[in-house]
Amino acid sequence: MKIMDMRFDSTLIQSWIGKKFYKYKCDAFEFTNSVTQIVGLYIGNEVYALTNVQETVDYFGSIDDMAVAKLSASEDVMIKSVFKDVEMISTPVGEEITSVKIVNEQQTMAINGKQAYEVWLTRAIIFEVGGREISFEKDMVPFSEEITIQRGYNLIDRITDNSDFLEVWDEEYTPGYKREVLVVK
């Protein structure tokens, strides 16, 4: 069985608790509240890149380009739009991070009745800051490089359901998925 683990590092996220979330930087919203490929997170004295970029991966037996979400330390100069002549905007937050919810998803696949794949990925992270929340969610479409950003309350209830994953396979494939929410305080 092939196992792939693309979850965000919870130890890194744990280090953010109690630090000030100064701002996030991304392309301006034009028609939706999503951006393409990258969001910069400015936490404490550090800059982090939240990316969702296509890579060639084994997608349940088919080698294809799929968007893979990653979270890593970065530098301000690396937080730039993938589009030519687009200036990113900064959205101030200016509050201490009191908790972070990490929404992880386990996708499994049996082929001809034999368990063949177990894939873990982080679907979303939700910051609690100043009594409200900010979420960053990887798009459900496997090849989409979009990251949806929401602000408000009870955002866990607005994370997209991925039941479509269970419906688009040929007869020999038996998919499964479940979600787990880790709360880091």
N, C-alpha and C positions, 0 to 999 in steps of 0.2 A: 504494500500500500504506500502511496506517495503522500507525504505530509508536508504542507507548506504553512509557515507561520508568518503572517505579515501584520501582526498586531503591534500597536505602538508600545514603546517601553514605559511601563507603569512606574518604574523607578525614576525616570526623567520627569514624568508628570508629577510624581510625589514631591519632587524638589521644588515645584512651583507653588505649593501651598504656603500661604502667608506672604508671598511676594506680590508686588504691584504689577498688574497687567496694564501697561501704559497705553497700548494701542494695537490695532491690527492694520495691516497695509495690504491692499488688493486693488484690482481693476475696479473702476467705478461701475455700479450697477446700471445697466442700460434698460433692459426689458424684464429682467428677473432678478432675484436675489442670489444669483449664483455667479461665480467667477471661474476662470479657466486656469488650471494647472497649479497656481501658487497663491498662498496667503502668508504674509509675514506676521509673526506673533512677537511682540515686544514685551518681554516679561523680565522684571528685575533689571539687571544690567546686561541681559542677553537678548539675542535675536534668534528666532526659530523659524524654519521654513516648513510649512504644511503644504505638501505637494500631492498631486494626483495626476501622474504622467503615464502615458502608454509605454509599456515595455513588452518585449516578446516573452511570453510565458506559456507553460503547458496549461491550457485551459481545459481541464478534464478530458485529456486525450487528444486535443487539437492544439498545435502550436500556433498562437495568434497574438496580435497586439491587444493588450488589455491594460486599462488604467490601474496603476498600483499606488495606493495612498501611502505616504511616508511622512515621518516627523523627524526633523534633525536640527541640530545647532547650525547656525548660519551666520552671515554677516549682512548688514544693511545693503551693501552694494549688490548682493546676490538676489535680493528681493526685487524682481523687476518683471514687468509684463512680458508674456510670450508674444504679444502682438507688437508690430512695428509702430512707432510713434504714439504709443499709449502711455500716458502718465498715470501712475497708480495714485490712489488716495489713501490717506491715513484716517482711521476712525478712532477717536480718543475713547479710552475706557477709564483710565485713571483710578482704578479701585483694586483692593487687595483680593487675591484669589482665595476663597474660603473652601471651595471643593471643586472637583472635576469629575464628571461622569464619563467613563469610557464605554462606548457601546461597541462590543465585539460581536462578530458573527462567525459561526462555524458552519461551513458548507461541506457536505459530504456527498460522495457519488459512488454508487455501486454500478458496475458494468457487467451485464449478464449475470446478475445476482451475487457478484463478488465485490466486496468493498475495495475500491480502488483509490479513492482520494479523500483526504481530510484537509480542508483549507480553513485557516483562521485569518480574519482580517478585522481591522478596526473600521467600523462604518461611520462613527461620529465621535466627537468629543464635545462636551458641554461644560462650560465654565460657569461657576457661580461667583459673581462679583457684585458687591454693593447691593445685595438683595434681589438681583435679577440674574438672568442667564444669557449666555451667548453660545450658540452652537455652530459647529463646522461639520458638515456631513458630506461624505463621498457619495456621488451620484450612484443610483441603482443600476444604470445601464453599464454593463461590464467594461465597455471600451470608452465610455464618456470620461473626459478629464475635468468635469465640472465639480465644484465644491459649493454647496449651498450654505449660506450664512443666515442665521436667524437670531433675533434678539427678543427677549420677553420673559415669560414665566412658564414653568412646566413644559419645557421644550422636549423633554423625553417623550411626551405624548405626540409630538409632531415629527419625530424621526420616521422616515418612510418605511412602510412594511415591505419586506422583500419576498412576499409569497409568489411573485412572478417567477422567481428562481425555480420553483417547483413545477412549472408548467410548460417549459419550452424544450423538452428533450425527446429524442427518439425512444422507441420502445425498450431498447436494451439498457437504457440509462434510468437509474432510480436515484433521484436527488433527495437530499434532506438538508434542513438548516434549522439552527436555533440561535437565539441571541442571549448574551449575558451582559449585564450592566455592572461595571466595577465602579464603586464610588470611592474616590481618593480624597481623604480629608487630612 
